[in-house]
C-alpha cells in the first residue's frame, strides 16, 4: 500500500509539473507572437511633430500648414494607410484616404488646406489642431489598433518628442 501511495504521489507531482510547464510555455509563445506584431507595427511611426506653427498664429492657411505631423515607414515595403487615423487628445481626427506610403518614406500631415501629394497630405482644417502647450498625437491602423503616439508638454507619457 505504501508503494501504491508513493507511486500516486509521484504521478500527481509529475502531472502538476507538466501542467505548470505547459502553462508557463503558452504565455511565452503568446509574448513572442505579440512581439512579432509589435515589430511589424514599429515599421510605421510618428517620426516628428511641428505642433507650434512658427510665427504668428493668425489662422491663415499658410500658418495652419506649418503645423504638421510626420509619419515614417521604416520598412522596405510600401504600406497602405487607407483608413488609418491620426488623432489629438481633443478628438480631432484625420483619416487617410486612398494613400500608400512607400518603403523608407515619410509623409507630412498638414493641418490646413492643400493638394495631397506623395509626401504631403492635408487635413483641410481652418483651425489649429495640436495644442502648443501639451497634447498627444496617436496613430491607429484601419482596424483601430494602436500603432504609435507621441506627447509633449505635461502629457508627455512615453512619447519620443
Secondary structure, DSSP 8 states (H G I E B T S, - for coil): -HHHHHHHHHHHHHHHHHHHHHHHHHHHHHHHHHHHHHHHHTTEEEEEEE-S-SS-----HHHHHTSEEEEEE-SSS-EE-TT-EEE-TT--EEE--S-EE-TTEEEEEESS-----SSEEE---SS--S-SSSEEEEEE-TT--EEEEEEEGGG-SS---
